[in-house]
Amino acid sequence: MKLFEFEAKGILNRYGVTIPRGRVARSPEEAASIGTEIGGPVAVKAQVLASGRGKAGGIQFARDAAEARDQAVHLLGSRIKGSIADAVLVEQKLDVVRQLYVSVAIDPQAKSYAVLASRHGGVDIEEVAATDPDSMVRSWFEPTMGFSNRGADRIVGRLGLSKPTSVSLPAVISSLCKIALEEDAELVEVNPLVVTSSGALVAADARVIIDDNALFRHPEFQSRSAERVDDTPLEAEARKQNLAYVDLSGDIGIIGNGAGLVMATLDLVDLFGGRPANFLDIGGGARPDIVRKSLLMVMSKPEVKAVLINILGGITRCDLVAQGVIDGLNEAPWKKPVAIRMIGTNEAEGTRMLQEAGVHVYSNMEDAVKRVLADK
């Protein structure tokens, strides 16, 4: 789960990382009030779960409370990088001397956490990584061992920073590592980490992504665990129904049991010249109601012209899948062709049921793909 900037900064603050003074506003009047409290120039930042919002106009500056209100009028309700901003973060404008970059993220290949730091930070950090890789320092640590203060000191020593900054930065890195471990974070990123004119290190922007599998340990986010700003309407509905669904841009609906099998089905449809419209995994041992809901969801997408179902019956019984497909077709107000490749447990009974219902059933995957592409 991606956290909004204000949520991420709240976590940073609890762990001793300095953040700018400010609060979230959900109306122009509230933004003006916060601007008055801060007194002086402020940044008004749209709260959306999308990267690159600064270049998209999602961050504006105001000289006083009146301008903060005007900027909030402009940003609230606007669409930025495909997301609607229903809140803004109003915070003090920092006196920036230098921008740094620090992050802690899970490295799946190394099966550990990776700490990444750079003496350059800001909106073009990706270009910095490509054009000046020597300015970036990486280090890895085992989750069970944690990240030592000595490790943080080594990273900072390789960045070649001035003494005041190099003395303060290890504590920030250590705090980010603690956040990653204690808050079940897949990513903790501060970009930029600003050095102010007073020499303080302040997190000007922050991103935190919490592992979905650990949300039961974070009741503060439970209320929005089923809704995400970057979901499509169908993805949001699928999440509410506990279906593993991802929207794609094609016109062939895809349903399968097992993520690997569904991915292979997508690849085969693409190989034969088709364009998958979605990814939907019903999982192992799916009951008829899950199959019915899945089929109705896929068929409800206007772009879908035909549906391909790929079932490998192990703990999943083919006759139960067949019953779910029949129930879905009987309930659906849309009439769209369906082809099924189905083998495994109770295959003969499932095949008989579907054939009696007029559904094309195949034991060979290539034949099923060819059929659904011909029918669309």
Buried (B, 14 or more C-beta within 10 A) or exposed (E): BBBBBBBBBBBBEEBEBBBBEBBBBEBBEBBBBBBBBBEEBBBBBBBBBBBEBBEBEBBBEBEBBEBBBBBBBBBBEBEBBEBEBEBBBBBBBBEBEBBBBBBBBBEEEEEBBBBBBBBBBBBEBEEBBEEEEEBBBEBEBEEEEBBEEEBBBEBBEBBEBEEEBBEBBBBBBBBBBBBBBEBBBBBBBBBBBBBBEEEBBBBBBBBBBBBEEEBEEBEEEEEBBBEBBEBBEBBBBBBEEEBBBBBBEBBBBBBBBBEEBBBBBBEBBBEEEBBBBBBBBBBEEBBBEBBBBBBBBBBBBEBBBBBBBBBBBEEBBBBBBBBBBBBBBEEBEEEBBBBBBBBBBBBEBBBEBBEEBEBBBBEEBEEBBBBBBEBB
